[in-house]
């Protein structure tokens, strides 16, 4: 188990590191959705490849500006995001996020971000 980097409360105050981490995860989801739309163009255009690289580089630049505590929270949710692609998130993992300092609202938004980035296949009726 990782050490607690900050003192947490049940409702996250404005400056809590988990807020900025979740904000960066939102940015990551938007970035990846944008990149997926560019890749679906099925074009080998060098301009598209360059735009994809620049978009990813911008996201990494934002990551570099995080504090250690913010990086801790971001890595915690990013690992779960990658691990749970296209699957329901295990309730135990969500409870771990709550115990590790995320608010219930943040956990709910996290689940929504997973569903945006990795939508579940719906049967065609």
C-alpha positions in Angstrom: 0.0 0.0 0.0 1.3 3.4 -0.8 1.9 6.0 1.9 -0.6 8.8 2.2 0.9 11.9 0.7 -1.8 14.3 2.0 -4.5 14.5 4.6 -7.9 13.8 3.1 -11.4 14.6 3.9 -14.7 13.1 2.8 -15.4 16.1 0.5 -12.3 17.3 -1.4 -11.5 20.9 -1.0 -10.6 23.0 -4.0 -6.8 22.6 -3.7 -6.7 18.9 -3.0 -4.2 17.1 -5.3 -6.8 14.6 -6.4 -8.7 17.4 -8.1 -5.8 18.2 -10.4 -5.1 14.6 -11.1 -8.7 14.0 -12.1 -8.5 17.1 -14.3 -5.5 15.7 -16.1 -7.2 12.4 -16.5 -10.1 14.2 -18.2 -7.6 15.8 -20.5 -6.0 12.4 -21.2 -9.4 11.0 -22.2 -10.2 13.9 -24.5 -6.7 13.6 -26.0 -7.1 9.9 -26.7 -10.6 10.4 -28.1 -9.2 13.1 -30.4 -6.3 10.8 -31.5 -8.6 7.9 -32.1 -10.7 10.1 -34.4 -7.6 11.2 -36.3 -6.5 7.6 -36.6 -9.9 6.6 -38.0 -9.3 8.9 -40.9 -7.2 5.9 -42.4 -4.8 8.3 -43.9 -1.0 8.0 -43.9 -0.8 11.7 -44.0 2.4 13.0 -42.4 0.5 16.0 -41.0 -1.9 13.7 -39.0 1.0 11.8 -37.6 2.7 15.0 -36.5 -0.6 16.3 -35.0 -0.9 13.1 -33.0 2.6 13.4 -31.7 2.1 17.1 -30.8 -1.1 16.3 -29.0 0.5 13.5 -26.9 3.5 15.8 -26.2 1.1 18.5 -24.9 -0.5 16.0 -22.5 2.9 14.9 -21.2 3.9 18.5 -20.7 0.9 19.0 -18.4 1.9 15.8 -16.5 5.4 17.3 -15.9 3.8 20.3 -14.1 2.1 18.2 -11.5 3.4 18.1 -7.9 4.5 14.8 -6.4 1.1 14.4 -4.6 -0.8 15.1 -7.8 1.3 12.6 -9.7 0.6 10.0 -7.0 -3.2 10.5 -7.4 -2.9 10.6 -11.2 -0.9 7.4 -11.4 -3.3 5.6 -9.2 -6.3 6.4 -11.4 -4.4 6.0 -14.7 -3.3 2.5 -13.8 -6.9 1.6 -13.1 -8.0 3.2 -16.3 -5.6 1.2 -18.3 -6.3 -2.0 -16.4 -10.1 -1.8 -16.9 -10.4 -1.1 -20.6 -13.8 -2.3 -21.8 -14.7 -4.0 -18.4 -16.6 -3.0 -15.4 -14.3 -1.7 -12.7 -14.1 -4.0 -9.7 -16.0 -2.6 -6.7 -13.0 -3.3 -4.5 -10.8 -1.1 -6.7 -13.4 1.7 -6.4 -13.5 1.3 -2.6 -9.7 1.5 -2.6 -9.9 4.9 -4.4 -12.2 6.1 -1.7 -9.9 4.9 1.1 -6.9 6.5 -0.7 -8.4 10.0 -0.7 -10.8 10.3 -3.7 -14.3 11.6 -2.9 -17.4 9.7 -4.0 -18.0 12.3 -6.7 -14.5 11.9 -8.1 -14.9 8.1 -8.2 -18.2 8.5 -10.0 -16.5 10.8 -12.6 -13.6 8.3 -12.9 -16.0 5.5 -13.9 -17.7 7.9 -16.4 -14.3 8.6 -17.9 -13.6 4.9 -18.3 -16.9 4.4 -20.1 -16.1 7.3 -22.4 -12.6 6.1 -23.3 -13.6 2.4 -23.3 -17.3 2.1 -24.2 -18.8 -1.3 -23.6 -20.0 -3.2 -26.6 -23.7 -3.0 -26.8 -25.6 -5.7 -28.6 -27.3 -4.6 -31.8 -31.1 -5.2 -31.4 
